[in-house]
Structures are given as structure tokens and as C-alpha cells.
């Protein structure tokens, strides 16, 4: 049986229509409209509005079947735009009624980080599979509660790691794992932007769990783990907060140093003060990377030997939703399960502890 990592690689390559890297699943034909997996979007903010809902229209195996919102006016707008019946609009307090909606098989949780467990567990208890945006939650304990709830409900829980389905990232994984440019030695990744509205939820620890590390630094962390195919054994970190008002509750910037088995190291930087977006992987006989690496579109990849490293762009959200629908349909585990989300949260919580104490935290 293919490993979880093989499933991870095959899913993205299937979505991009690229050759498979070994014994992988072949993408099946699109489902008929009345057979597609119904998704309920929980949280109708910017990501749902501008990325996920449009992506659903591009999928081969999914459809928008319901929405959950705390703002009635949003429900009215979404009904008009997507032709949803009034019965397909739910409030967060009425999510339990999803149990009676047979058109919904998946709940996609797109609410602030610290609400993920609450909404995921409600979805699972309603008998639905759940796809939850990253980061999974704001503590290891809450992540574990989500995993336990999925196991108890006998439903799948996946985490929205869209880069697992982006072909340039998957090619980078191949280059690293197959040592095309020699054995991997170091990975440097960074993601940041100058954050705006000082009142937004991302700057409040109770909702966000942390600052840019939780929001965008997780992408660099994922890159390091994907390329090495291993878990770090220790982490150290340094956090800074230049604006004492705007960043009273969360860090403004943070840098992580990770040690992996076999001597491979990684640095991961994240910031709400400046723009940065990319990674470089250093190997024994060359290097490769992406700049930018984590955009929805327009990413650029390169190799130091000048070999081609360009693939067709895909809608990363459409690919991740079709992938989840596929595994639900055939009844096998998702390639990005809750356990994967928990691993990242565990490392990030250790990084915050390391930044506080000034010493490395042993993860082994």
C-alpha cells in the first residue's frame, strides 16, 4: 500500500495532470453533477468568498451545497449568487441541523483559528466529513480533540494544506527525496506581509493563537517537513514585536531554526512587518527553490543547474477539495489527515516556548 507521503505526492500530480512518480492512484473521471460531494462552507470571509467558493465551481467531484454564517446578510448574498435554497443557509448555532441535510457530505471550516475545533466537532457530530483550514487549531490539546471526535464519528478529518497539491512544490519534493542534486543539507523558507487593519482577528491571540507563525510561517514549516520527509528533533526561535500597540498580543516577526535527523537543518521566518515569500533548498551538488512560493497563482520555481522547473498552474483549492472528495468516495484515508495538522501545531507551540525561554526545545 502506498505511504501517506506517496498519497500526498500522487494527489497533487493527479490534479495537475502530470506523470506519476511510481505506484500512485490514477485520477478517475469527473462525477456526474448529481453524484458530486456536497460541501458546506463554514465562515464566509475573504478566503471563502474569493478563493474557495470560486474553486468549488472548477472542481470535478464537488459542489457547494450549504453555507454557515453568523451574518444573515451574507447568507442572503450567497443564496442569490450560488442559487442555494433558504434551507441551505445555517447559523453557527444551528450547525447541528446539518445532520438532516443529505446534500452535504463535507463541512469545510474556514473560521478564525481558535474556532476550528468547535466548528469541526459540530460538523463531525452532524455526521459529516470535515476539511479544516490551517493552522488546525491553537493548541495541541484542541487538535487532539478534533482527531478524537473524527475517530468517534467514524468520519474523515483533513487539513487544508493547499501546497500539497501544487505541482511545483511536488517537484521540489521529488528533487529532494530522489537527491537529484545530491543529498539535502539545508532548507530556508520565509513568508510575510505588512499587515493592515489593527483590529482584525489575526492580531488577537485569543482567536489567532499567535501571529505570523500561525498564519503564514506554517507554510515555510510545511516546506521543510515536506522536503526532508522527516520530523524535526529540536527547535529554537526568536520573536520580535516592534509596534507595542499593534502587536500587543502576538509577535510581529519570528525566526525558527530546526534540526532534522541526519544533520539537515532548516530556517523558517514569518513576518507581519514586511513582504517575503519563497524557499531555497541547498543540496550537496546544487540548489533549487521557489520565489514566490506560496501565492495562489504566479509562483516561480528554479534549479541551479538550469533544468526546466515549470508546470501548468492549477487551482490549489479545487485540487485539495477534489482530492478529499476522491478519498471519501473510495473510503480510504485522506493524504492530509488531522495528525498532520497536529504535528505542525506541536512544533509551533514549541517554537513559541523556545522564543520565550531563549533555548532550544527538544521535540524528539
C-alpha positions as CSV (number, residue, x, y, z in Angstrom):
1,X,0.0,0.0,0.0
2,X,1.4,3.5,-0.8
3,X,2.6,5.5,2.1
4,X,1.0,8.7,3.3
5,X,3.7,10.7,1.5
6,X,3.1,8.8,-1.7
7,X,-0.6,9.6,-1.4
8,X,0.5,13.3,-0.8
9,X,2.6,13.3,-4.0
10,X,0.1,11.5,-6.2
11,X,-2.8,13.7,-5.3
12,X,-1.1,16.9,-6.5
13,X,0.3,15.3,-9.6
14,X,-3.1,13.9,-10.5
15,X,-4.6,17.3,-10.0
16,X,-2.1,18.8,-12.4
17,X,-2.4,16.0,-15.0
18,X,1.3,15.2,-14.6
19,X,3.1,11.8,-14.8
20,X,3.0,9.8,-11.6
21,X,6.1,9.2,-9.5
22,X,5.7,5.5,-9.1
23,X,2.8,3.4,-7.9
24,X,0.1,6.1,-7.5
25,X,-3.6,6.4,-8.0
26,X,-4.9,7.4,-11.4
27,X,-7.4,10.2,-11.4
28,X,-10.9,8.9,-12.2
29,X,-13.4,10.6,-14.5
30,X,-15.4,13.5,-13.1
31,X,-18.5,12.6,-11.2
32,X,-21.9,13.3,-12.6
33,X,-23.5,16.6,-11.2
34,X,-26.0,14.7,-9.0
35,X,-23.2,12.5,-7.6
36,X,-20.8,15.2,-6.6
37,X,-19.8,15.6,-3.0
38,X,-21.7,18.4,-1.3
39,X,-19.7,20.9,0.7
40,X,-20.9,23.3,3.4
41,X,-18.7,26.3,3.8
42,X,-18.4,27.4,7.5
43,X,-17.4,31.0,7.6
44,X,-17.9,33.3,4.7
45,X,-15.0,35.7,5.0
46,X,-12.5,36.7,2.3
47,X,-10.9,33.2,1.8
48,X,-14.3,31.6,1.3
49,X,-15.6,34.4,-0.9
50,X,-12.6,35.0,-3.1
51,X,-10.9,31.6,-3.3
52,X,-12.8,28.6,-2.0
53,X,-16.3,29.2,-3.4
54,X,-15.0,30.0,-6.9
55,X,-12.7,27.0,-6.7
56,X,-15.7,24.8,-6.0
57,X,-17.1,25.8,-9.4
58,X,-13.9,24.4,-11.0
59,X,-13.9,21.0,-9.3
60,X,-14.7,17.7,-10.9
61,X,-16.2,16.0,-7.9
62,X,-17.6,18.7,-5.6
63,X,-20.4,21.2,-5.3
64,X,-21.5,24.0,-3.0
65,X,-24.5,22.6,-1.1
66,X,-24.8,24.9,2.0
67,X,-23.2,27.7,3.9
68,X,-22.8,28.5,7.6
69,X,-22.5,32.2,8.7
70,X,-23.2,34.4,11.7
71,X,-24.2,37.3,9.4
72,X,-27.7,36.9,7.9
73,X,-26.9,39.4,5.1
74,X,-24.1,37.2,3.9
75,X,-26.5,34.3,3.7
76,X,-28.8,36.3,1.5
77,X,-26.0,37.3,-0.8
78,X,-24.6,33.7,-1.1
79,X,-28.1,32.3,-1.8
80,X,-28.5,34.8,-4.7
81,X,-25.1,34.2,-6.1
82,X,-25.0,30.4,-5.9
83,X,-28.7,29.5,-6.2
84,X,-28.9,28.0,-2.7
85,X,-32.3,27.3,-1.1
86,X,-33.1,29.1,2.1
87,X,-32.8,25.8,3.9
88,X,-29.2,25.5,2.9
89,X,-28.1,28.6,5.0
90,X,-27.2,27.9,8.6
91,X,-26.0,29.9,11.6
92,X,-23.1,28.7,13.7
93,X,-25.6,27.9,16.5
94,X,-27.7,25.7,14.2
95,X,-24.9,23.6,12.7
96,X,-26.3,20.6,14.4
97,X,-29.2,20.7,11.9
98,X,-26.8,19.7,9.2
99,X,-27.4,16.1,10.3
100,X,-30.7,16.3,8.4
101,X,-29.2,17.7,5.2
102,X,-28.3,14.7,3.0
103,X,-27.0,17.0,0.3
104,X,-24.0,17.8,2.5
105,X,-21.2,15.3,2.9
106,X,-18.3,17.6,3.8
107,X,-18.1,20.6,6.1
108,X,-15.2,23.0,5.2
109,X,-14.2,25.0,8.2
110,X,-12.9,28.5,7.3
111,X,-13.4,30.4,10.6
112,X,-10.7,32.0,12.8
113,X,-8.1,29.6,14.2
114,X,-9.4,29.3,17.7
115,X,-12.9,28.3,16.4
116,X,-11.7,25.4,14.3
117,X,-12.2,22.8,17.0
118,X,-15.7,24.0,17.9
119,X,-16.9,24.0,14.3
120,X,-15.0,20.9,13.3
121,X,-16.5,18.9,16.1
122,X,-20.0,20.2,15.4
123,X,-19.6,19.1,11.8
124,X,-18.3,15.7,12.8
125,X,-21.2,15.2,15.3
126,X,-23.6,16.0,12.5
127,X,-22.2,13.0,10.6
128,X,-20.1,15.0,8.1
129,X,-16.5,14.6,7.0
130,X,-14.5,17.8,7.7
131,X,-11.9,19.7,5.8
132,X,-10.4,22.3,8.1
133,X,-8.2,25.3,7.1
134,X,-4.7,25.6,8.5
135,X,-3.5,26.0,11.2
136,X,-5.5,23.2,12.6
137,X,-6.1,24.9,15.9
138,X,-4.3,27.0,18.6
139,X,-3.1,24.1,20.9
140,X,-2.1,20.5,20.7
141,X,-4.9,19.6,23.0
142,X,-7.6,21.1,20.8
143,X,-6.0,19.4,17.7
144,X,-6.2,16.0,19.5
145,X,-9.8,16.7,20.5
146,X,-10.6,17.1,16.8
147,X,-8.8,13.9,15.9
148,X,-10.6,12.0,18.6
149,X,-14.0,13.4,17.5
150,X,-13.4,12.3,13.9
151,X,-12.4,8.8,15.1
152,X,-15.5,8.6,17.3
153,X,-17.8,9.8,14.5
154,X,-16.1,7.4,12.0
155,X,-15.6,10.4,9.6
156,X,-12.5,11.8,7.9
157,X,-10.8,14.9,9.0
158,X,-8.4,16.7,6.6
159,X,-6.4,19.9,6.9
160,X,-6.3,22.5,4.1
161,X,-2.7,22.3,3.1
162,X,-3.1,23.5,-0.5
163,X,0.6,23.4,-1.3
164,X,0.5,19.6,-1.1
165,X,-1.4,19.8,-4.4
166,X,0.7,22.4,-6.2
167,X,2.9,20.7,-8.9
168,X,6.0,22.9,-8.3
169,X,6.0,22.0,-4.6
170,X,5.6,18.4,-5.5
171,X,8.5,18.6,-8.0
172,X,10.6,20.1,-5.2
173,X,9.7,17.1,-3.0
174,X,10.9,14.8,-5.8
175,X,14.1,16.7,-6.2
176,X,14.8,16.4,-2.5
177,X,13.7,12.8,-1.9
178,X,15.4,11.4,-5.0
179,X,18.6,13.5,-4.3
180,X,18.6,14.8,-7.9
181,X,21.1,17.5,-6.9
182,X,22.7,15.4,-4.1
183,X,21.7,14.9,-0.5
184,X,19.6,17.7,1.1
185,X,21.6,19.8,3.5
186,X,19.5,22.9,4.4
187,X,16.1,24.5,3.7
188,X,15.5,28.2,4.2
189,X,11.9,29.3,3.9
190,X,10.0,32.6,4.6
191,X,6.6,34.1,4.2
192,X,5.4,37.5,5.4
193,X,3.5,40.6,4.5
194,X,2.8,44.0,6.1
195,X,-0.5,43.5,7.9
196,X,-3.1,46.3,7.8
197,X,-6.2,46.7,9.9
198,X,-5.0,46.7,13.6
199,X,-8.4,45.5,14.8
200,X,-8.5,42.3,12.7
201,X,-8.8,38.9,14.4
202,X,-5.3,37.8,13.3
203,X,-3.8,40.3,15.8
204,X,-5.8,38.9,18.8
205,X,-4.2,35.9,20.4
206,X,-7.5,34.5,21.7
207,X,-8.7,34.0,18.1
208,X,-5.4,33.5,16.2
209,X,-3.3,31.6,18.8
210,X,-0.2,33.6,17.7
211,X,1.0,35.9,15.0
212,X,2.6,35.4,11.6
213,X,4.0,32.0,12.5
214,X,0.4,30.6,12.8
215,X,-0.8,32.4,9.8
216,X,1.9,32.2,7.1
217,X,5.0,30.8,8.8
218,X,3.3,27.4,8.8
219,X,3.9,27.3,5.0
220,X,7.7,27.5,5.5
221,X,7.5,24.9,8.2
222,X,5.5,22.6,5.9
223,X,8.1,23.1,3.2
224,X,10.9,22.0,5.5
225,X,8.9,18.9,6.6
226,X,7.8,18.0,3.1
227,X,11.3,18.3,1.6
228,X,13.0,16.4,4.3
229,X,10.3,13.8,4.7
230,X,11.1,13.9,8.4
231,X,10.1,15.4,11.7
232,X,12.4,18.0,13.4
233,X,14.2,16.9,16.6
234,X,14.6,20.4,18.1
235,X,13.5,23.9,17.5
236,X,14.8,27.3,18.7
237,X,13.2,30.7,17.9
238,X,13.5,34.4,18.2
239,X,10.4,36.7,18.1
240,X,10.2,40.4,17.8
241,X,7.3,43.0,18.1
242,X,8.3,46.5,17.0
243,X,4.9,48.1,17.4
244,X,3.8,47.7,21.1
245,X,0.2,48.7,20.4
246,X,-0.5,46.8,17.2
247,X,1.4,43.7,18.3
248,X,0.5,43.8,22.0
249,X,-0.8,40.2,21.8
250,X,1.1,38.4,19.1
251,X,4.6,38.6,17.6
252,X,5.3,40.9,14.7
253,X,8.1,38.7,13.3
254,X,9.6,35.3,14.2
255,X,12.5,33.1,13.0
256,X,12.8,29.4,13.7
257,X,15.8,27.1,13.5
258,X,15.0,23.4,13.1
259,X,17.3,20.4,13.4
260,X,16.3,17.2,11.5
261,X,17.7,13.7,11.6
262,X,20.8,13.2,9.6
263,X,22.1,16.7,10.1
264,X,19.7,18.5,7.8
265,X,18.8,22.0,9.2
266,X,16.1,24.5,8.3
267,X,15.2,28.1,9.0
268,X,11.7,29.4,8.8
269,X,10.9,33.1,9.0
270,X,7.5,34.8,9.2
271,X,6.5,38.4,9.5
272,X,3.6,40.8,9.6
273,X,6.0,43.7,9.0
274,X,7.4,43.0,5.6
275,X,6.9,41.0,2.4
276,X,8.8,37.8,1.9
277,X,7.7,34.7,0.0
278,X,9.9,31.8,-1.0
279,X,12.2,29.0,-0.1
280,X,15.6,27.7,-1.1
281,X,16.8,24.1,-0.7
282,X,20.5,23.5,-0.6
283,X,21.8,20.1,-1.6
284,X,25.3,18.6,-2.0
285,X,25.6,19.5,-5.7
286,X,23.3,22.4,-6.2
287,X,20.2,24.2,-5.0
288,X,16.5,24.7,-6.0
289,X,13.6,26.6,-4.8
290,X,10.6,28.9,-5.4
291,X,10.3,32.7,-5.4
292,X,7.4,33.4,-4.8
293,X,6.4,30.0,-3.4
294,X,3.1,30.4,-1.5
295,X,0.8,32.5,-3.7
296,X,-2.5,31.2,-5.0
297,X,-1.1,31.8,-8.6
298,X,2.1,33.1,-10.2
299,X,4.6,31.1,-8.2
300,X,8.1,30.6,-9.8
301,X,10.4,27.7,-9.4
302,X,14.1,27.3,-10.3
303,X,17.1,24.9,-10.2
304,X,20.7,25.9,-10.0
305,X,21.6,23.6,-12.9
306,X,19.2,25.4,-15.2
307,X,16.9,22.4,-15.9
308,X,13.2,23.1,-16.5
309,X,11.1,23.5,-13.4
310,X,7.8,24.8,-14.8
311,X,4.4,23.2,-14.7
312,X,0.9,24.4,-15.6
313,X,-0.8,26.4,-12.8
314,X,-3.7,24.7,-11.0
315,X,-6.4,26.0,-8.7
316,X,-4.9,24.7,-5.4
317,X,-8.2,24.8,-3.5
318,X,-10.0,22.9,-6.3
319,X,-7.3,20.3,-6.2
320,X,-7.4,19.8,-2.4
321,X,-11.3,19.6,-2.4
322,X,-11.3,17.1,-5.3
323,X,-8.7,15.1,-3.6
324,X,-10.7,14.9,-0.4
325,X,-13.8,14.0,-2.3
326,X,-11.9,11.2,-4.0
327,X,-10.8,9.6,-0.7
328,X,-14.3,9.9,0.7
329,X,-15.7,8.2,-2.4
330,X,-13.4,5.3,-2.3
331,X,-13.3,5.1,1.5
332,X,-9.6,5.4,2.1
333,X,-7.8,7.9,4.4
334,X,-7.1,11.4,3.2
335,X,-3.5,12.3,2.4
336,X,-3.5,15.3,4.7
337,X,-5.1,14.0,7.9
338,X,-5.6,15.7,11.2
339,X,-2.5,14.1,12.5
340,X,-0.5,16.2,10.0
341,X,-2.1,19.3,11.3
342,X,-1.3,18.4,14.9
343,X,2.4,17.9,14.1
344,X,2.7,21.5,12.8
345,X,0.9,22.9,15.8
346,X,3.1,20.9,18.2
347,X,6.2,22.3,16.5
348,X,4.8,25.9,16.5
349,X,3.9,25.7,20.2
350,X,7.4,24.5,21.0
351,X,8.8,27.4,18.9
352,X,6.8,29.9,21.0
353,X,8.2,28.3,24.1
354,X,11.7,28.4,22.7
355,X,11.3,32.1,21.9
356,X,10.1,32.8,25.4
357,X,12.9,30.9,27.2
358,X,15.7,31.6,24.7
359,X,16.8,28.0,24.5
360,X,16.1,25.1,22.1
361,X,13.1,22.8,22.7
362,X,13.7,19.1,22.3
363,X,11.0,17.6,20.0
364,X,12.2,14.1,19.9
